[in-house]
């Protein structure tokens, strides 16, 4: 080897430790924001479709003006007067529909509805007759990222629907979004065509993912997804099987018409970047790495899923610190079969270290986990009651849960879970809270469509599942982002770490398994068994 080559090799060797150190810093101590893509909307095609939908009613068609003023910018409302006219009427039913920057597709026969109004039909006339027998919307929310709506079909309503009678109406969700999150998704883009809908939706895909049957398609350059929660199994009493949901979803799709929306300035793709975090170090907050779940606690003993993404800069969901993110469904066992509760370990349920449990074993589909199954979210336990003087004792059930951002709530009465949706210029994201007291939330008006502000109380830490005391006292918190496959669960662990750091105004310290003596020993012994607690102690 020549002298020049030797010098080159020496320079590479000298640089290698710096490269390794730099990589370690990025992976272990820096979090990333998500990459988000924005689509361009083909509004001319949307206007053409609107014209074709209302031309069947000449009196209605004559009430619309499709030729806008010339020399106006493409995003001036006066350039699309037909849409302004459409929004003026449908906004009386779907509040804020003009805020959607994508064409709003809903199961509303616009021409028939307008025709009835022109002929003097009373406003009290049931909407269901114009909505393919679907009830008035349970939820409609439009904003800078697009729109979301939930409709339902009553048991027995509609010809050709499932013959079985269900305990509650079948809910159908639809989302149209200008934003899609670019996540690593090995299951994405799959599905089968639906022959009966091929002419109306040439690129339609039907598939079952994460507990929903989904129909994804593109129209006017925009991704839309229609979905129904169901069981991917044979029919069970009072539970809808996915195959039974097919005719309901397809009835909904056949009924979709343009109901509103208005052009806005095109959104820009948002690249991933370094997430903002406190500079000052916390004296005590420590956490295990993302993806480092309790050993063998994953489905078929598979591990977790490393994800350094902070999907949103949120307020921490519990009102006060301290709070502890740990598994609530697994306990470690010593070799003599004596339970070793997590509270006895360093970093147990009553203290730091925090630990990821997104991919912990459950029967729920989670495409981001290697096994395809997981927990969907993160368990968070409030701090222990502080010592108090006198007969008064604190009640851990009074730990307040708050909105992590300004947003709109998605929740039907009697449910123990509530979802907070954010629809802004640079985000289309959902946060779900579970195990709260349903009666208290009903009484407080925590229901579909309610808007809340960041930090506003929406519930209390509790232990509801299908009944009181159905699980341990904790909050289950998860995150969904919108993709071309619809709303998918992503790991909330790092998002929660960053939010907690802002709450306590100090950056935490990541500690790998090799640095923690007691839990590492407990996990290392092959004869140490991990057991899930009884089924009702798990998360729904």
C-alpha positions in Angstrom: 0.0 0.0 0.0 1.4 3.4 -1.0 2.0 6.3 1.4 -1.0 8.3 0.0 -3.3 5.3 0.5 -2.1 4.8 4.0 -2.8 8.4 4.9 -6.3 8.1 3.4 -7.0 5.0 5.5 -5.8 6.7 8.6 -8.0 9.7 8.0 -11.0 7.4 7.6 -10.2 5.6 10.8 -9.8 8.9 12.6 -13.2 10.1 11.4 -15.0 6.8 12.2 -15.5 7.4 16.0 -16.9 10.9 15.2 -19.4 9.3 12.7 -20.4 6.7 15.3 -20.8 9.4 18.0 -22.9 11.6 15.7 -25.2 8.7 14.8 -25.6 7.8 18.5 -26.6 11.4 19.3 -29.2 11.5 16.5 -30.7 8.1 17.5 -30.5 8.3 21.2 -31.0 12.0 22.1 -32.8 13.6 19.2 -36.3 13.2 18.1 -37.8 13.9 14.6 -40.9 15.6 13.4 -43.0 13.6 10.8 -42.8 14.0 7.0 -46.1 15.0 5.5 -47.1 15.2 1.9 -49.7 17.7 0.4 -51.8 17.0 -2.7 -52.9 19.3 -5.4 -56.7 19.4 -5.9 -58.3 19.3 -9.3 -61.1 21.7 -8.7 -62.1 21.9 -12.4 -62.9 18.1 -12.3 -64.9 18.6 -9.1 -67.0 21.4 -10.8 -67.6 19.1 -13.8 -68.9 16.4 -11.5 -71.1 18.8 -9.6 -72.6 20.0 -12.9 -73.3 16.4 -13.9 -74.9 15.6 -10.6 -77.4 18.5 -10.6 -78.2 18.7 -14.3 -80.8 15.9 -13.8 -83.0 18.6 -12.0 -83.3 21.5 -14.5 -84.8 23.9 -11.9 -81.8 23.2 -9.6 -79.2 23.4 -12.3 -80.5 26.8 -13.3 -79.9 28.1 -9.8 -76.1 27.5 -10.1 -73.6 29.7 -11.9 -70.6 27.7 -13.2 -68.8 30.5 -15.1 -66.8 32.6 -12.7 -65.4 36.0 -13.2 -62.3 36.2 -15.4 -59.0 37.7 -14.3 -59.6 36.5 -10.7 -57.1 34.3 -8.9 -57.9 30.6 -8.8 -58.4 30.8 -5.0 -60.8 33.7 -5.1 -64.2 32.4 -4.1 -65.8 34.4 -6.9 -63.9 32.3 -9.4 -66.1 29.3 -8.4 -69.6 30.7 -7.8 -71.3 27.3 -8.0 -69.3 26.1 -5.0 -70.1 29.3 -3.1 -73.8 28.7 -3.8 -73.5 25.0 -2.8 -71.8 25.8 0.5 -74.4 28.4 1.3 -77.1 25.7 1.4 -75.2 22.7 2.7 -73.5 24.7 5.5 -77.0 24.8 7.2 -76.6 21.0 7.7 -72.8 20.6 7.8 -71.4 23.5 9.7 -68.2 25.0 8.3 -68.3 22.9 5.1 -66.7 25.7 3.2 -63.5 25.4 5.3 -62.6 22.2 3.6 -59.8 22.7 1.0 -60.9 19.4 -0.7 -64.2 18.6 -2.4 -66.5 17.2 0.3 -68.1 13.9 -0.7 -71.1 12.9 1.5 -74.0 10.5 1.0 -76.3 13.5 0.2 -78.4 13.5 -3.0 -77.7 17.2 -3.5 -80.0 17.7 -6.5 -83.0 16.0 -4.9 -82.4 17.9 -1.6 -82.2 21.3 -3.4 -85.2 20.4 -5.6 -87.3 19.7 -2.5 -86.3 23.0 -1.0 -87.2 24.9 -4.2 -90.6 23.2 -4.1 -91.3 24.4 -0.5 -90.5 21.2 1.4 -90.3 22.0 5.2 -86.8 22.1 6.7 -87.9 19.6 9.3 -88.2 17.0 6.5 -86.0 14.0 7.4 -82.6 14.1 5.9 -82.4 10.3 5.8 -84.6 10.2 2.7 -81.8 12.2 0.8 -79.0 10.3 2.5 -79.6 6.7 1.3 -81.3 6.0 4.7 -78.2 7.1 6.7 -79.1 9.3 9.7 -78.1 12.9 9.9 -74.4 13.1 10.5 -73.2 12.1 14.0 -70.1 14.2 13.3 -68.9 16.6 10.6 -65.6 18.5 10.9 -64.0 20.5 8.2 -60.7 22.5 8.4 -57.6 23.5 6.6 -56.4 19.8 6.2 -59.7 18.4 4.8 -62.8 17.0 6.4 -64.1 14.0 8.5 -67.6 12.8 8.9 -69.4 10.0 10.7 -72.8 8.7 9.6 -74.8 5.7 10.9 -77.4 3.3 9.6 -80.1 2.2 12.1 -80.7 -1.5 12.5 -83.1 -2.7 9.8 -82.8 0.5 7.8 -82.1 0.3 4.0 -82.9 -2.4 1.5 -80.4 -5.2 1.1 -78.6 -4.6 4.3 -77.5 -7.3 6.8 -80.4 -9.2 8.1 -79.1 -9.5 11.7 -80.2 -7.0 14.2 -77.4 -5.2 16.0 -77.4 -3.6 19.4 -76.5 -0.2 18.0 -76.4 1.6 14.6 -73.6 0.8 12.2 -71.2 3.8 12.0 -69.5 4.7 8.7 -66.6 7.1 8.7 -65.2 9.1 5.7 -62.1 11.3 5.5 -60.9 13.4 2.6 -57.5 15.0 3.3 -55.1 17.3 1.6 -52.4 16.0 3.9 -51.0 12.4 4.2 -48.3 11.3 6.7 -45.3 9.5 5.2 -44.8 6.6 7.6 -42.9 3.4 7.0 -45.8 1.1 6.2 -45.0 -2.4 4.9 -48.7 -3.2 4.7 -49.7 0.0 2.8 -51.2 0.2 -0.7 -52.7 -3.3 -0.7 -56.3 -4.3 -1.3 -58.8 -5.7 -3.8 -61.0 -4.0 -6.3 -64.8 -4.0 -5.9 -66.4 -5.0 -9.2 -69.7 -3.3 -8.5 -68.0 0.0 -7.8 -65.3 -0.1 -10.5 -67.0 2.3 -12.9 -67.6 4.9 -10.2 -64.2 4.5 -8.5 -61.6 3.1 -10.9 -58.8 2.9 -8.3 -60.9 1.7 -5.4 -59.2 -0.7 -2.9 -61.0 -2.7 -0.3 -59.0 -4.2 2.6 -59.2 -4.9 6.3 -56.7 -3.2 8.6 -56.5 -2.5 12.3 -60.1 -3.5 13.1 -61.8 -1.7 10.2 -62.8 -2.6 6.7 -61.6 0.2 4.5 -62.4 1.5 1.0 -59.6 3.8 -0.3 -59.8 5.8 -3.5 -58.6 8.9 -5.2 -60.9 11.6 -6.7 -59.9 15.0 -8.0 -56.3 14.2 -6.9 -57.4 13.8 -3.3 -57.2 10.6 -1.1 -60.5 9.5 0.5 -61.1 6.6 2.8 -64.4 5.2 3.9 -64.3 2.7 6.9 -66.4 0.7 9.3 -65.2 -0.9 12.5 -65.7 -4.6 12.4 -64.4 -8.1 13.3 -62.3 -9.9 10.8 -63.9 -13.2 11.7 -67.2 -15.1 11.5 -70.3 -13.2 12.8 -70.7 -13.1 16.5 -73.7 -12.0 18.7 -74.0 -8.2 18.7 -70.7 -7.8 16.8 -70.5 -6.9 13.2 -68.3 -9.1 11.0 -66.3 -7.3 8.3 -68.1 -9.2 5.5 -71.4 -8.1 6.9 -70.1 -4.5 6.7 -69.4 -4.6 3.0 -72.9 -3.9 1.8 -73.3 -1.0 4.3 -70.0 0.6 3.1 -70.8 0.1 -0.5 -74.3 1.6 -0.1 -72.5 4.6 1.4 -70.0 4.8 -1.5 -72.7 4.6 -4.2 -74.5 7.5 -2.5 -71.6 9.9 -2.3 -72.1 13.3 -4.0 -70.3 16.6 -3.9 -71.7 18.6 -1.0 -69.2 21.5 -0.6 -65.7 22.6 -0.1 -63.8 25.6 -1.6 -60.4 26.0 -3.3 -57.6 27.3 -1.1 -53.9 27.9 -1.7 -52.0 24.7 -2.3 -50.4 23.1 0.8 -46.7 22.5 0.8 -44.9 19.2 1.6 -43.5 19.3 5.1 -40.1 17.6 5.5 -39.0 15.8 8.7 -36.8 17.9 11.0 -35.3 17.9 14.5 -38.1 18.1 17.1 -38.0 21.0 19.6 -37.1 19.9 23.2 -36.0 21.6 26.4 -32.2 22.3 26.7 -32.0 22.1 30.5 -31.7 18.6 31.9 -34.3 17.1 34.3 -32.6 15.9 37.5 -34.7 12.7 37.6 -36.7 12.0 34.5 -35.4 8.9 32.8 -36.8 6.6 30.1 -36.0 3.5 28.2 -35.4 3.7 24.4 -38.3 3.7 22.0 -39.2 0.1 21.0 -37.6 -1.4 24.2 -40.7 -3.1 25.5 -40.7 -5.6 28.4 -38.8 -8.7 27.2 -41.1 -11.3 25.5 -44.2 -9.1 26.1 -44.8 -8.7 22.3 -47.1 -10.9 20.3 -45.3 -14.3 19.9 -42.5 -12.8 22.0 -41.5 -10.3 19.2 -39.9 -7.0 20.2 -41.1 -3.4 20.0 -40.9 -1.0 17.1 -38.3 1.8 17.4 -39.8 5.2 16.3 -38.1 8.5 17.1 -40.9 10.6 15.7 -42.7 13.2 17.7 -45.9 13.2 15.7 -47.1 16.5 17.2 -46.0 19.1 19.7 -48.7 18.4 22.2 -49.5 19.3 25.8 -49.0 16.3 28.1 -52.4 14.5 28.6 -52.4 14.5 32.4 -52.8 17.8 34.0 -50.0 17.4 36.5 -46.6 15.7 36.9 -45.4 13.3 38.0 -46.7 10.7 35.6 -45.3 7.3 34.7 -45.5 5.5 31.4 -45.3 1.7 32.0 -47.1 -1.5 31.0 -50.4 -2.1 32.9 -51.0 -5.5 31.6 -47.8 -7.4 32.3 -46.1 -8.3 35.5 -42.8 -10.0 36.1 -42.5 -13.2 38.0 -39.6 -14.5 40.0 -38.3 -18.1 39.5 -40.1 -19.2 42.7 -43.4 -18.1 41.1 -43.8 -15.2 43.6 -45.1 -12.2 41.7 -42.6 -9.4 41.4 -44.8 -6.3 40.9 -43.5 -3.4 38.8 -43.8 -1.1 41.8 -40.9 -3.1 43.4 -38.6 -2.5 40.5 -36.4 0.5 39.7 -38.6 2.5 37.4 -41.8 0.6 38.3 -45.3 1.9 38.1 -44.7 4.4 40.8 -41.6 6.0 39.4 -39.2 6.5 36.5 -37.9 4.7 34.2 -40.6 5.1 31.6 -41.0 2.2 29.2 -42.6 1.8 25.7 -45.5 -0.6 25.4 -46.9 0.2 22.0 -46.2 -3.3 20.6 -47.1 -5.2 23.7 -49.2 -8.3 23.0 -52.9 -7.7 22.2 -55.3 -9.1 19.7 -55.5 -5.7 18.0 -54.1 -5.2 14.5 -51.2 -2.7 14.5 -49.4 -2.5 11.2 -46.4 -0.7 12.7 -45.5 -3.6 14.9 -43.4 -6.5 13.4 -46.0 -9.1 14.4 -48.9 -7.1 13.0 -50.5 -7.0 16.4 -50.0 -4.8 19.4 -51.4 -2.5 22.1 -52.0 0.5 19.8 -50.9 3.1 22.4 -49.2 3.8 25.7 -50.3 3.3 29.3 -49.7 6.2 31.6 -50.2 6.1 35.4 -50.6 9.2 37.5 -48.3 9.8 40.4 -49.0 8.5 43.9 -51.0 10.6 46.3 -48.8 13.0 48.2 -48.8 12.8 52.1 -51.5 14.9 53.6 -52.3 16.0 57.1 -55.6 15.3 58.9 -58.4 12.9 57.8 -58.5 14.2 54.2 -56.9 11.8 51.7 -56.3 12.4 48.0 -58.2 10.4 45.5 -56.1 9.2 42.5 -59.4 9.0 40.6 -59.4 12.9 40.6 -56.3 13.2 38.4 -57.5 15.4 35.6 -57.0 14.4 31.9 -56.7 17.4 29.5 -56.9 18.2 25.8 -53.4 17.9 24.3 -54.3 20.5 21.6 -57.1 22.7 20.4 -59.4 20.3 18.5 -62.8 18.6 18.1 -64.0 15.6 20.1 -65.2 12.4 18.6 -67.2 10.4 21.1 -70.7 8.8 21.2 -72.6 8.6 24.5 -71.8 5.8 26.9 -68.3 5.2 25.5 -65.3 5.1 27.9 -63.0 6.4 25.2 -62.8 9.9 23.6 -60.8 10.9 20.5 -59.5 14.4 20.0 -58.9 15.4 16.3 -56.6 18.1 15.1 -57.3 19.6 11.6 -54.9 22.4 10.7 -52.8 23.7 7.9 -49.9 21.3 8.8 -51.6 18.5 10.7 -54.4 16.0 10.4 -54.0 13.8 13.5 -56.0 12.1 16.2 -55.4 11.4 19.9 -57.5 8.8 21.7 -58.0 8.7 25.5 -59.3 5.5 27.2 -60.7 4.1 30.5 -62.5 7.3 31.6 -65.9 7.2 33.4 -68.6 7.3 30.7 -71.3 8.7 32.9 -69.1 11.6 33.9 -68.1 12.4 30.3 -71.8 12.3 29.2 -72.7 14.7 32.0 -69.9 17.0 31.1 -70.9 17.1 27.4 -67.8 15.3 26.1 -69.6 14.3 22.9 -69.3 14.3 19.2 -68.4 17.7 17.7 -67.5 19.6 20.9 -64.6 21.9 20.5 -62.0 22.1 23.3 -58.9 24.2 24.0 -55.5 22.9 24.8 -55.3 22.2 28.5 -59.1 22.0 29.0 -60.2 19.2 31.2 -62.0 16.4 29.4 -62.1 13.6 32.0 -60.5 11.9 35.0 -58.0 9.0 35.2 -60.1 5.9 35.9 -60.4 2.2 35.4 -63.3 1.6 33.0 -63.2 -0.9 30.3 -66.6 -2.5 29.6 -67.5 -1.9 33.3 -66.0 -0.1 36.4 -62.9 -1.8 37.7 -62.4 -3.5 34.3 -58.8 -2.5 34.2 -56.1 -0.9 36.4 -56.2 2.8 37.2 -54.5 4.5 34.3 -54.9 6.4 31.0 -54.4 4.6 27.7 -53.3 7.2 25.1 -52.7 6.6 21.4 -52.1 8.5 18.2 -53.5 8.0 14.7 -52.3 9.8 11.5 -54.0 10.0 8.2 -52.5 8.0 5.3 -53.7 6.7 1.9 -54.8 3.6 3.9 -56.9 5.8 6.3 -56.2 6.4 9.9 -53.4 4.3 11.3 -51.9 3.9 14.7 -48.3 5.1 15.2 -46.1 4.8 18.3 -47.0 7.7 20.7 -44.1 7.0 23.1 -41.6 9.6 21.9 -44.4 12.2 21.4 -45.3 11.7 25.1 -41.7 11.9 26.2 -41.3 15.3 24.4 -44.6 16.5 25.8 -43.7 15.5 29.4 -40.3 17.2 29.0 -42.1 20.5 28.2 -44.5 20.0 31.2 -41.6 19.6 33.6 -39.3 22.0 31.7 -36.4 19.6 31.6 -35.0 17.1 29.1 -35.1 13.5 30.2 -32.2 11.0 30.0 -32.4 7.8 27.9 -31.1 4.8 29.7 -30.6 1.5 27.8 -31.4 -1.9 29.2 -27.7 -2.6 29.8 -27.5 0.4 32.1 -30.2 -0.7 34.5 -29.1 -3.4 36.9 -32.3 -4.6 38.6 -34.8 -4.7 35.6 -32.1 -6.0 33.3 -31.4 -9.0 35.7 -35.1 -9.6 36.0 -35.6 -9.7 32.3 -32.5 -11.7 31.5 -33.3 -15.0 33.2 -34.8 -17.5 30.8 -36.9 -19.1 33.5 -38.5 -15.8 34.4 -42.0 -15.9 32.9 -44.0 -12.9 31.8 -47.7 -13.2 32.3 -50.5 -11.0 31.0 -53.0 -10.2 33.8 -56.5 -11.4 33.4 -58.2 -10.3 30.2 -60.3 -7.6 31.7 -57.1 -5.8 33.0 -55.8 -5.2 29.5 -56.6 -2.3 27.3 -59.5 -2.3 24.9 
